[in-house]
């Protein structure tokens, strides 16, 4: 048995509940396009890039659009999303998340943020935890979105830690797939049925202690 040397945390749905704001923005766009986006359908949009999410949304609504129209739609969705998240504070950190990250750091384990969000820096600033990460890799630094492991592999390289010594905390199927593809351990946060391919699953960080980092 050995302790993990590096914890990588997704942002949306793991540290903060921005997933609800993404859903509100995508649902608003869908309504403008003439259809309703259900919570079940929205699961397919989690953990992937804005462009990929838009493509999935359009396929759900069976809508064709030009590249220029898609660009406008993506920008409009992001504008609404930024409006929603701009009011975030430290109160929006999910229960137990900050405490767990602090405990990890106290035990000498490196911490990274691995998010495809291009708004990650704004969110971290709003909830005042930027300083809790040794490495931050977000949507502005990657060319491949989850389930490609690029977002996680960059942090491993920058912190000189092997993927096998790293564990990813994720709430999305695409995120767990990315962890597995990158040769990392995976811990799902949330619904056990949705995240069944994760090595370990906890409902939230109030159910986490250092023992989950022993492999």
N, C-alpha and C positions, 0 to 999 in steps of 0.2 A: 504494500500500500504506500501511496505517496500523496503529498499535498499538491494541489494545482498551484502553478506559479503565476498565473495570469488570468484574470477574469475580464471578459468582454461583455458589455451590457448594451443591448438594444435600447432605444429611447422610448419610442411610442409604444405604449401599452406595457412597458416594463418598469420604467422609472416614473413616467407621467402618463396620464390618461388622455393623450392627445388624439387617440384613436377616435374618440367621440367627435372631435372637431373635424377630423378628416371625413368622417361619415356625413356630418352636417353639410360640409362643403360639396362632397360628391353627390349627395342626395339633392342638394339645391341645383346643381348642374343638370342632373338627370331630369328633374322636374321641368327645367327650362327646355330640355330636349323632348319632353312629352311622355316620360315614363317614370315609374317609381322604382327606387333602388331599395331592396329589402335588406335587413341586417344579415341574412344568410348570404345573399349575393355579395355583400360588402366584405365578407371574409376573404374573398378572392383578391381584394385590393390591398390587403394588409401585407406589409413587408416588402413590397415591390416599388419600383420607381414611379414617379408621377406619370411619365410617358406610358409605361406599361399599364398602370392603373387606368389611364384614360382609354387605352386600347380595349381593356377588359370591359369597361363601362359601355363603350360604344358597341361592343359585340353583344352585351346583355340587351341593349336597346335596339339591336339590329339596325344601327345607324351608320351610314357612310359619310365620311368627311374628308376634305382636302387637307394637305399638310398645314396650310395657312389657317384653316378652321380649327384644326387640332391644337395648333400653337396658341390660338386665341382662347380656346376652352381651357387648356392647361394653365394659362396665365390667370384666367378669371377664377378658376378653382383655387389657385394659390393665393390670390388676393383676398378671397373670402376666408381662407384658412388662417392667413396671417392676422386678419382682423380678429378672428376668434381667439388665437393664442396670445395676442398682445396684452390681454388682461390677466395672464397667468401670474401666479405668485408662488412662494415657497409652500403655500397650503395645497398646491396642486401635485406635489410629490406623492406618489402612491405609498400607502402604509408600509413601513418597514424598509423601504428601498434605501433611503439615505443612511439609516442606521446600519444596514448590512454592508454597504459600500465602505463605510467608516471602519467597521470591524475587519473587513478584508484588508484594508490598508494598514490597520494596526498590526496585522499578522505578517506584514512584509510582502504581501501579494500585490503584484502590479495590476492596475485597472485601466481599462480602455472603454471608450464609447464607440460602438460600431453601428451607425445608423445611415440609411440611405436618404434621410431627410436633408434637404438643403436649408432648412430652417433650424437645424439642431443648435447652432451657436446662439441664436435668439432665445430659444427655449431654455437652454442651460443658463443663460444670463438672467432670464426672468425668474428662474427657480433657485438661482445663486449656488450652483454646485459645479461650475466649470473647473474649479481648483481640485476637485476630487478625482480627476482623471489624468493619468500619466500620458495618455495619448488619445486624441480625438480624431476619428475618421468619419466623415459624413458625406452627404451626396455631392458636395463641391469637390471632393477629392477622388472620386471613383469614376470609372468608365463602364463598369459592369455592375448591374444591380443584383440583389439576392434573387434567386438561389445561387448565383455565383458567389464564391467565398471571398472575392477580392477585398471587400470592406473589412473583413476580419484578418485576412492574411497580411494586409498592410500594417496593422497594429502589431502583429507578431514580429514582423521584420523590424519595425522601428524600435521595439522594446527588446529585441534580441532574445525572443522566447520562441520555442518550437510550438507548432500547432498542437502537438500531443500533450503539451504541458498547459494548454489553455482550455478554458471552458466558456461557452457562450450562453448567455441568458436571453431567451427569446420568447415572444408571445405569438409568433406567426409561423405558419407551415414553411414559407419560403426561407425564413431565418434559420429554422432548424435544419432544413435541407442544405443551406449554405455552410452551416457548422460541420455537418457530416461530410460534405464535399471537400471541406478544407482540412479534414483529419483532426477536428477538435472534438472535445466532449461537449455535450449539450444538455441544458436544463431548461425545460419548458415552464413558462409562467402562465398559468391560466387553466383553460379547459383541457382535461386529460384526454378526452375523445379526439379533439381537434389536433392536439400535439402528441399523438401516440407514438410517433417515431423518435421523440426525444428520449435520451437515456434515463433521465429523471424528470419528474414533473412536480411542481409545487403550485398551490393556488395563488400564492403571493409571498412577499418577502417576510411577512409576519410568521411564516412557517419555515423560515430558513435559519440555519446556524452553520457554523464552520464545518460540521461533519459532512455536509453535502459536497464539500470540496476534496474529500478523500476518495481516491480511486485505487 
